[in-house]
Amino acid sequence: MDALAAAALTIVVLQHWLLTAFATTNQVTTTSLLTAMPSWAPAAWLPQLALALLFFAGGHARATAPWPAGQVVRPVVTFLVAWGGGLLVLLANGFSQDAIRQILATALEPMTYLIPYALLTAISPNLLRFTWPLALAAGWLSPPLLLAVPYVLGLAWGRAHPRPVSGQAESRLVALINRFALPLYLWHPTTLVVAALATARLGPITGLNDSPTGPFWLIARLAWLPVLATVLIGLVALARNRSA
């Protein structure tokens, strides 16, 4: 289950990094690879499936362990406070309201799914009392709430099949990803913002701070992934020190 959660989180992060871009030619604008390659539109569903797996794994985890509220609240507060300061920096540097709106919409997107997840986690002890039609109806009201279905499935599965005590050590990479899963999830869109703004004065750099144009741009973005990963690790480490 830990490997499943780590793989799902990796898919979510890579999908954002490969499909989303900030063009900094004039003002900052958010663009998508799918605009240049519309035939890849079905790929947009992949992170939704990955999020469903994350919710399933989260429900399974909560079936046998209490909600670690402190481990959730501190990183989220640190993230929101940091972006409060980021907003002031953007305003002070003369960014237009439209540019700020696009930046914040991307950077704060993780909260769209984290809030429903936190709600589901908080009510886990009584969640199985809800009927499936009610869970599906919640999905019609808000698509993120539709993820209550895999969460409840994971919760039910975890209660029926408690996690066995295994003598096998999990992969160090899997353990590391799961240990920092929440900050990695919170900060991965911010990585794109930081990379684009930090290189804006250098002019358009293919695959980093320009608009996607097609397969060549995608290849260039793949080449930049190690840089994005380094920036993300730095952000997570900095946020961890601030919330400690």
C-alpha positions as CSV (number, residue, x, y, z in Angstrom):
1,M,0.0,0.0,0.0
2,D,2.9,2.4,0.7
3,A,4.4,1.7,-2.7
4,L,1.0,2.4,-4.3
5,A,0.7,5.7,-2.5
6,A,4.2,6.7,-3.4
7,A,3.6,5.8,-7.1
8,A,0.3,7.7,-7.2
9,L,2.0,10.9,-5.7
10,T,4.8,10.6,-8.2
11,I,2.3,10.5,-11.1
12,V,0.5,13.6,-9.8
13,V,3.7,15.5,-9.5
14,L,5.0,14.5,-12.9
15,Q,1.7,15.3,-14.6
16,H,1.8,18.8,-13.3
17,W,5.4,19.3,-14.2
18,L,5.0,17.9,-17.7
19,L,1.7,19.5,-18.7
20,T,1.8,22.9,-16.9
21,A,4.1,25.8,-17.7
22,F,4.5,29.5,-16.9
23,A,5.4,31.7,-19.8
24,T,7.3,34.8,-18.7
25,T,7.8,36.6,-22.0
26,N,5.8,39.7,-20.9
27,Q,3.7,39.1,-17.9
28,V,3.4,35.7,-16.3
29,T,0.8,33.5,-17.9
30,T,-0.2,29.9,-17.2
31,T,-0.2,27.6,-20.3
32,S,-0.6,23.9,-20.9
33,L,1.1,21.4,-23.1
34,L,-2.4,20.1,-24.0
35,T,-3.0,23.4,-25.9
36,A,-0.2,22.5,-28.3
37,M,-0.8,18.8,-28.3
38,P,-4.6,18.4,-27.9
39,S,-4.4,14.7,-28.9
40,W,-2.9,14.2,-25.4
41,A,-6.0,15.4,-23.7
42,P,-6.8,12.0,-22.3
43,A,-3.6,12.2,-20.3
44,A,-5.3,14.8,-18.1
45,W,-7.3,12.0,-16.5
46,L,-4.2,10.2,-15.3
47,P,-3.7,12.4,-12.2
48,Q,-7.4,12.0,-11.3
49,L,-6.9,8.2,-11.2
50,A,-3.7,8.8,-9.2
51,L,-5.5,11.0,-6.7
52,A,-8.2,8.3,-6.3
53,L,-5.4,5.8,-5.5
54,L,-4.0,8.3,-2.9
55,F,-7.4,8.7,-1.3
56,F,-7.8,4.9,-1.3
57,A,-4.4,4.5,0.4
58,G,-5.3,7.3,2.9
59,G,-8.6,5.6,3.8
60,H,-6.7,2.3,4.3
61,A,-4.2,4.0,6.6
62,R,-6.8,5.6,8.7
63,A,-8.5,2.3,9.2
64,T,-5.8,1.2,11.6
65,A,-4.1,4.4,12.7
66,P,-5.4,7.7,14.1
67,W,-5.3,10.9,12.1
68,P,-1.9,12.6,12.8
69,A,-3.4,16.1,13.0
70,G,-0.2,17.8,14.0
71,Q,1.7,16.3,11.0
72,V,-1.0,17.7,8.7
73,V,-1.8,21.1,10.2
74,R,1.8,22.4,10.6
75,P,2.9,21.9,7.0
76,V,-0.4,23.4,5.7
77,V,-0.1,26.4,7.9
78,T,3.5,26.9,6.8
79,F,2.5,26.6,3.2
80,L,-0.3,29.1,3.4
81,V,1.8,31.6,5.4
82,A,4.6,31.3,2.9
83,W,2.2,32.1,0.1
84,G,0.7,35.0,2.0
85,G,4.2,36.4,2.0
86,G,4.6,35.4,-1.7
87,L,1.5,37.4,-2.5
88,L,3.0,40.5,-1.0
89,V,6.2,40.0,-3.0
90,L,4.2,39.7,-6.2
91,L,2.2,42.8,-5.5
92,A,5.4,44.8,-4.5
93,N,7.0,43.8,-7.8
94,G,4.1,45.1,-9.9
95,F,2.6,41.8,-11.2
96,S,-0.8,42.3,-12.7
97,Q,-3.9,41.0,-11.0
98,D,-4.4,38.5,-13.8
99,A,-0.8,37.2,-13.4
100,I,-1.2,36.9,-9.7
101,R,-4.5,35.1,-10.1
102,Q,-3.0,32.6,-12.5
103,I,0.0,32.0,-10.2
104,L,-2.1,31.5,-7.1
105,A,-4.6,29.3,-8.9
106,T,-1.8,26.9,-9.8
107,A,0.2,27.1,-6.6
108,L,-2.8,26.7,-4.3
109,E,-4.4,23.9,-6.4
110,P,-3.3,21.2,-3.9
111,M,-5.7,22.7,-1.3
112,T,-8.6,21.9,-3.6
113,Y,-8.1,18.2,-2.8
114,L,-6.4,18.5,0.6
115,I,-9.4,20.1,2.2
116,P,-11.8,17.2,1.3
117,Y,-9.2,14.7,2.3
118,A,-8.8,16.4,5.7
119,L,-12.6,16.4,6.1
120,L,-12.8,12.7,5.3
121,T,-10.0,11.9,7.6
122,A,-11.6,13.8,10.5
123,I,-14.9,11.9,10.2
124,S,-13.3,8.5,9.4
125,P,-14.7,6.9,12.6
126,N,-18.2,7.4,11.4
127,L,-17.7,7.5,7.6
128,L,-18.8,4.0,6.8
129,R,-22.3,4.9,8.1
130,F,-22.8,7.0,4.9
131,T,-24.5,5.3,2.1
132,W,-22.9,5.1,-1.4
133,P,-25.7,7.2,-3.0
134,L,-24.8,10.0,-0.5
135,A,-21.1,9.8,-1.4
136,L,-21.9,9.9,-5.1
137,A,-24.3,12.8,-4.6
138,A,-21.4,14.7,-2.9
139,G,-19.4,14.1,-6.1
140,W,-22.1,15.9,-8.1
141,L,-21.9,18.9,-5.8
142,S,-18.1,19.0,-5.9
143,P,-15.9,16.8,-8.1
144,P,-13.1,16.6,-5.4
145,L,-15.7,15.2,-3.0
146,L,-16.3,12.3,-5.4
147,L,-12.9,11.1,-4.1
148,A,-14.9,10.1,-1.0
149,V,-15.7,6.9,-2.8
150,P,-12.1,5.5,-3.1
151,Y,-11.5,6.8,0.4
152,V,-14.4,4.9,1.9
153,L,-13.4,1.8,-0.1
154,G,-9.9,2.1,1.3
155,L,-11.3,2.6,4.8
156,A,-13.5,-0.5,4.5
157,W,-10.7,-2.6,3.0
158,G,-8.4,-1.6,5.8
159,R,-10.9,-2.5,8.5
160,A,-11.6,-5.9,6.8
161,H,-7.9,-6.6,6.0
162,P,-5.7,-5.0,8.7
163,R,-2.1,-4.3,7.5
164,P,0.0,-7.3,8.4
165,V,3.3,-6.9,10.2
166,S,5.9,-7.5,7.6
167,G,9.5,-8.4,8.1
168,Q,10.5,-7.0,4.8
169,A,12.0,-3.5,4.8
170,E,10.3,-1.2,2.3
171,S,12.3,0.6,-0.4
172,R,14.1,3.6,1.0
173,L,12.8,5.7,-1.8
174,V,9.2,4.6,-1.1
175,A,9.7,5.3,2.6
176,L,11.2,8.7,1.9
177,I,8.4,9.7,-0.5
178,N,5.7,8.6,2.0
179,R,7.5,10.4,4.9
180,F,7.3,13.7,3.1
181,A,4.2,13.0,1.0
182,L,2.2,16.0,2.2
183,P,4.9,18.7,1.8
184,L,5.9,17.2,-1.6
185,Y,2.2,17.4,-2.7
186,L,1.8,20.9,-1.4
187,W,4.9,22.4,-2.9
188,H,5.2,20.7,-6.2
189,P,3.2,23.4,-8.2
190,T,5.1,26.1,-6.4
191,T,8.3,24.6,-7.9
192,L,7.1,25.6,-11.4
193,V,6.4,29.2,-10.2
194,V,9.8,29.5,-8.6
195,A,11.7,28.1,-11.6
196,A,9.9,30.4,-14.0
197,L,10.2,33.6,-12.0
198,A,13.8,32.9,-11.1
199,T,14.8,32.6,-14.8
200,A,12.4,35.3,-16.2
201,R,15.2,37.8,-16.8
202,L,17.2,35.3,-18.8
203,G,14.6,35.3,-21.5
204,P,12.6,32.4,-22.8
205,I,14.1,29.0,-22.0
206,T,12.6,26.1,-23.8
207,G,10.9,23.7,-21.5
208,L,11.3,25.9,-18.4
209,N,9.7,29.4,-18.7
210,D,8.1,29.5,-22.2
211,S,4.8,28.3,-23.7
212,P,4.6,24.6,-24.8
213,T,4.9,24.2,-28.5
214,G,4.9,20.4,-29.0
215,P,7.0,17.3,-28.7
216,F,10.3,19.1,-28.7
217,W,9.1,21.3,-25.7
218,L,8.1,18.1,-23.9
219,I,11.6,16.6,-24.4
220,A,13.1,19.8,-23.1
221,R,10.9,19.8,-20.0
222,L,11.9,16.2,-19.3
223,A,15.5,17.4,-19.3
224,W,14.6,20.0,-16.8
225,L,13.0,17.5,-14.4
226,P,16.1,17.1,-12.3
227,V,16.3,20.9,-11.7
228,L,12.6,21.0,-10.7
229,A,13.2,18.1,-8.4
230,T,16.1,19.9,-6.8
231,V,14.0,23.0,-6.3
232,L,11.2,21.0,-4.8
233,I,13.5,19.3,-2.3
234,G,14.8,22.7,-1.3
235,L,11.3,24.1,-0.8
236,V,10.3,21.1,1.3
237,A,13.5,21.3,3.4
238,L,13.0,25.0,4.0
239,A,9.3,24.6,4.9
240,R,10.2,21.7,7.2
241,N,12.7,23.9,9.1
242,R,10.1,26.7,9.4
243,S,7.4,24.4,10.7
244,A,9.7,22.4,13.1
